[in-house]
């Protein structure tokens, strides 16, 4: 099965937290499990949209479907995918300053079951929070909309 994240409404190339110096050359990427510095396809914070496709496995368990993969974090029953926000310096070094946690346990069971059958689970979300900052913290519906789609 594949998990595709379709992101829109990125917050821009800089972020200045209240009372702190600004983060410049902001990028967002999917963070690999147990390797926080390993980022999948970093996208600039001012891109019109961003898409990541992750290869996953779906395993039936007594508690429901468990989604696993190299970019899936957490324990069974509380799996998630991190979108990592980073400032990139002139040398190309990425420094993480916040993360959004896409909570897979919040996917409606019928949607996840349909995605297992179709081969593609899609999460669509905007990446700018209500204050105009890069989205962070746990992300659940309705902030993210999950659907099953035919795998291409």
C-alpha positions as YAML, in Angstrom:
chain: A
units: angstrom
residues:
- id: 1
  name: UNK
  ca: [0.00, 0.00, 0.00]
- id: 2
  name: UNK
  ca: [1.07, 3.58, -0.58]
- id: 3
  name: UNK
  ca: [0.37, 6.60, 1.59]
- id: 4
  name: UNK
  ca: [0.36, 9.91, -0.26]
- id: 5
  name: UNK
  ca: [0.40, 13.25, 1.52]
- id: 6
  name: UNK
  ca: [-0.95, 16.14, -0.54]
- id: 7
  name: UNK
  ca: [-0.15, 19.46, 1.11]
- id: 8
  name: UNK
  ca: [-1.25, 22.95, 0.15]
- id: 9
  name: UNK
  ca: [-1.21, 26.41, 1.73]
- id: 10
  name: UNK
  ca: [2.45, 26.36, 2.73]
- id: 11
  name: UNK
  ca: [3.36, 29.21, 5.13]
- id: 12
  name: UNK
  ca: [6.24, 30.86, 3.27]
- id: 13
  name: UNK
  ca: [10.05, 30.98, 3.24]
- id: 14
  name: UNK
  ca: [10.49, 32.43, 6.76]
- id: 15
  name: UNK
  ca: [8.95, 32.02, 10.19]
- id: 16
  name: UNK
  ca: [9.45, 34.29, 13.19]
- id: 17
  name: UNK
  ca: [8.21, 32.84, 16.47]
- id: 18
  name: UNK
  ca: [7.05, 35.34, 19.08]
- id: 19
  name: UNK
  ca: [10.06, 36.85, 20.83]
- id: 20
  name: UNK
  ca: [12.62, 34.74, 18.93]
- id: 21
  name: UNK
  ca: [14.90, 35.21, 15.93]
- id: 22
  name: UNK
  ca: [13.44, 34.26, 12.55]
- id: 23
  name: UNK
  ca: [13.92, 30.95, 10.79]
- id: 24
  name: UNK
  ca: [14.89, 31.52, 7.17]
- id: 25
  name: UNK
  ca: [14.85, 29.34, 4.05]
- id: 26
  name: UNK
  ca: [12.13, 27.20, 5.61]
- id: 27
  name: UNK
  ca: [11.58, 23.71, 4.17]
- id: 28
  name: UNK
  ca: [9.20, 20.89, 5.07]
- id: 29
  name: UNK
  ca: [9.78, 17.16, 4.56]
- id: 30
  name: UNK
  ca: [8.73, 13.75, 5.82]
- id: 31
  name: UNK
  ca: [11.04, 12.52, 8.58]
- id: 32
  name: UNK
  ca: [12.29, 8.92, 8.51]
- id: 33
  name: UNK
  ca: [11.60, 6.73, 11.55]
- id: 34
  name: UNK
  ca: [14.52, 6.66, 14.03]
- id: 35
  name: UNK
  ca: [16.55, 8.96, 11.75]
- id: 36
  name: UNK
  ca: [15.41, 12.56, 12.38]
- id: 37
  name: UNK
  ca: [18.09, 13.98, 10.08]
- id: 38
  name: UNK
  ca: [16.94, 11.81, 7.15]
- id: 39
  name: UNK
  ca: [14.28, 13.80, 5.33]
- id: 40
  name: UNK
  ca: [12.24, 12.70, 2.32]
- id: 41
  name: UNK
  ca: [12.00, 15.23, -0.51]
- id: 42
  name: UNK
  ca: [12.30, 18.58, 1.31]
- id: 43
  name: UNK
  ca: [10.04, 21.25, -0.18]
- id: 44
  name: UNK
  ca: [10.48, 25.02, 0.21]
- id: 45
  name: UNK
  ca: [8.03, 26.74, 2.54]
- id: 46
  name: UNK
  ca: [6.80, 28.96, -0.28]
- id: 47
  name: UNK
  ca: [6.04, 26.13, -2.74]
- id: 48
  name: UNK
  ca: [2.47, 26.23, -4.09]
- id: 49
  name: UNK
  ca: [2.00, 22.63, -2.92]
- id: 50
  name: UNK
  ca: [3.96, 19.57, -1.82]
- id: 51
  name: UNK
  ca: [3.37, 15.84, -2.27]
- id: 52
  name: UNK
  ca: [5.12, 12.87, -0.70]
- id: 53
  name: UNK
  ca: [4.41, 9.21, -1.45]
- id: 54
  name: UNK
  ca: [5.44, 6.63, 1.13]
- id: 55
  name: UNK
  ca: [5.57, 2.88, 0.67]
- id: 56
  name: UNK
  ca: [3.81, 1.16, 3.56]
- id: 57
  name: UNK
  ca: [2.50, -2.20, 4.62]
- id: 58
  name: UNK
  ca: [-0.89, -2.73, 6.19]
- id: 59
  name: UNK
  ca: [-1.16, -5.61, 8.62]
- id: 60
  name: UNK
  ca: [-4.46, -6.91, 10.04]
- id: 61
  name: UNK
  ca: [-4.31, -7.22, 13.82]
- id: 62
  name: UNK
  ca: [-6.97, -8.01, 16.45]
- id: 63
  name: UNK
  ca: [-7.03, -4.27, 17.24]
- id: 64
  name: UNK
  ca: [-7.48, -3.23, 13.58]
- id: 65
  name: UNK
  ca: [-5.21, -2.42, 10.66]
- id: 66
  name: UNK
  ca: [-1.63, -1.48, 11.57]
- id: 67
  name: UNK
  ca: [0.23, 0.66, 9.03]
- id: 68
  name: UNK
  ca: [4.03, 0.28, 9.01]
- id: 69
  name: UNK
  ca: [6.87, 1.59, 6.91]
- id: 70
  name: UNK
  ca: [10.22, 3.38, 7.02]
- id: 71
  name: UNK
  ca: [8.52, 6.76, 7.49]
- id: 72
  name: UNK
  ca: [5.80, 5.59, 9.89]
- id: 73
  name: UNK
  ca: [6.58, 6.37, 13.52]
- id: 74
  name: UNK
  ca: [5.14, 5.24, 16.84]
- id: 75
  name: UNK
  ca: [3.75, 2.04, 18.31]
- id: 76
  name: UNK
  ca: [0.79, -0.02, 17.10]
- id: 77
  name: UNK
  ca: [-2.39, 1.85, 17.85]
- id: 78
  name: UNK
  ca: [-0.63, 5.23, 17.88]
- id: 79
  name: UNK
  ca: [1.20, 5.37, 14.54]
- id: 80
  name: UNK
  ca: [1.93, 8.69, 12.85]
- id: 81
  name: UNK
  ca: [3.99, 10.39, 10.14]
- id: 82
  name: UNK
  ca: [6.12, 13.43, 10.98]
- id: 83
  name: UNK
  ca: [6.28, 16.45, 8.71]
- id: 84
  name: UNK
  ca: [9.46, 18.17, 9.84]
- id: 85
  name: UNK
  ca: [9.92, 21.94, 9.50]
- id: 86
  name: UNK
  ca: [13.53, 23.00, 9.00]
- id: 87
  name: UNK
  ca: [15.53, 26.15, 8.46]
- id: 88
  name: UNK
  ca: [18.27, 25.62, 5.88]
- id: 89
  name: UNK
  ca: [21.46, 27.65, 6.23]
- id: 90
  name: UNK
  ca: [23.85, 28.79, 3.47]
- id: 91
  name: UNK
  ca: [25.88, 25.56, 3.82]
- id: 92
  name: UNK
  ca: [22.73, 23.50, 3.22]
- id: 93
  name: UNK
  ca: [22.45, 22.31, 6.82]
- id: 94
  name: UNK
  ca: [18.90, 21.56, 7.94]
- id: 95
  name: UNK
  ca: [17.88, 22.57, 11.48]
- id: 96
  name: UNK
  ca: [14.49, 21.33, 12.63]
- id: 97
  name: UNK
  ca: [12.38, 23.84, 14.57]
- id: 98
  name: UNK
  ca: [8.94, 22.17, 14.69]
- id: 99
  name: UNK
  ca: [6.99, 19.14, 13.48]
- id: 100
  name: UNK
  ca: [3.46, 18.20, 12.52]
- id: 101
  name: UNK
  ca: [2.37, 14.72, 13.58]
- id: 102
  name: UNK
  ca: [-0.12, 13.18, 11.11]
- id: 103
  name: UNK
  ca: [-2.03, 10.78, 13.37]
- id: 104
  name: UNK
  ca: [-2.77, 7.56, 11.48]
- id: 105
  name: UNK
  ca: [-4.92, 6.27, 14.34]
- id: 106
  name: UNK
  ca: [-7.43, 9.03, 13.53]
- id: 107
  name: UNK
  ca: [-8.09, 7.66, 10.03]
- id: 108
  name: UNK
  ca: [-11.70, 6.46, 9.88]
- id: 109
  name: UNK
  ca: [-11.66, 2.65, 9.80]
- id: 110
  name: UNK
  ca: [-13.79, 2.37, 6.62]
- id: 111
  name: UNK
  ca: [-11.36, 4.70, 4.80]
- id: 112
  name: UNK
  ca: [-8.33, 2.72, 5.92]
- id: 113
  name: UNK
  ca: [-10.00, -0.58, 4.94]
- id: 114
  name: UNK
  ca: [-10.83, 0.82, 1.49]
- id: 115
  name: UNK
  ca: [-7.24, 2.06, 1.09]
- id: 116
  name: UNK
  ca: [-5.88, -1.39, 1.90]
- id: 117
  name: UNK
  ca: [-8.09, -2.78, -0.89]
- id: 118
  name: UNK
  ca: [-7.32, 0.00, -3.41]
- id: 119
  name: UNK
  ca: [-3.61, 0.29, -2.59]
- id: 120
  name: UNK
  ca: [-3.53, 4.05, -1.91]
- id: 121
  name: UNK
  ca: [-4.33, 6.11, 1.18]
- id: 122
  name: UNK
  ca: [-4.30, 9.89, 0.64]
- id: 123
  name: UNK
  ca: [-4.13, 12.60, 3.28]
- id: 124
  name: UNK
  ca: [-4.86, 16.18, 2.18]
- id: 125
  name: UNK
  ca: [-4.08, 19.14, 4.39]
- id: 126
  name: UNK
  ca: [-3.02, 22.75, 4.50]
- id: 127
  name: UNK
  ca: [0.31, 23.45, 6.18]
- id: 128
  name: UNK
  ca: [-0.35, 26.92, 7.59]
- id: 129
  name: UNK
  ca: [-1.97, 27.13, 11.03]
- id: 130
  name: UNK
  ca: [-4.57, 29.69, 12.15]
- id: 131
  name: UNK
  ca: [-1.79, 32.11, 13.19]
- id: 132
  name: UNK
  ca: [-0.01, 31.92, 9.81]
- id: 133
  name: UNK
  ca: [2.78, 29.70, 11.16]
- id: 134
  name: UNK
  ca: [3.99, 26.30, 9.93]
- id: 135
  name: UNK
  ca: [1.47, 23.67, 11.06]
- id: 136
  name: UNK
  ca: [2.62, 21.67, 14.09]
- id: 137
  name: UNK
  ca: [1.38, 19.31, 16.84]
- id: 138
  name: UNK
  ca: [-0.99, 16.38, 16.31]
- id: 139
  name: UNK
  ca: [-3.01, 16.58, 13.10]
- id: 140
  name: UNK
  ca: [-6.38, 14.81, 12.95]
- id: 141
  name: UNK
  ca: [-9.57, 15.28, 10.93]
- id: 142
  name: UNK
  ca: [-10.96, 17.74, 10.02]
- id: 143
  name: UNK
  ca: [-7.51, 19.40, 9.73]
- id: 144
  name: UNK
  ca: [-6.52, 16.50, 7.45]
- id: 145
  name: UNK
  ca: [-8.90, 14.72, 5.10]
- id: 146
  name: UNK
  ca: [-8.17, 11.02, 4.49]
- id: 147
  name: UNK
  ca: [-9.43, 9.10, 1.46]
- id: 148
  name: UNK
  ca: [-8.83, 5.83, -0.36]
- id: 149
  name: UNK
  ca: [-8.03, 6.15, -4.05]
- id: 150
  name: UNK
  ca: [-7.06, 3.78, -6.82]
- id: 151
  name: UNK
  ca: [-3.32, 3.11, -6.90]
- id: 152
  name: UNK
  ca: [-1.77, 4.15, -10.21]
...
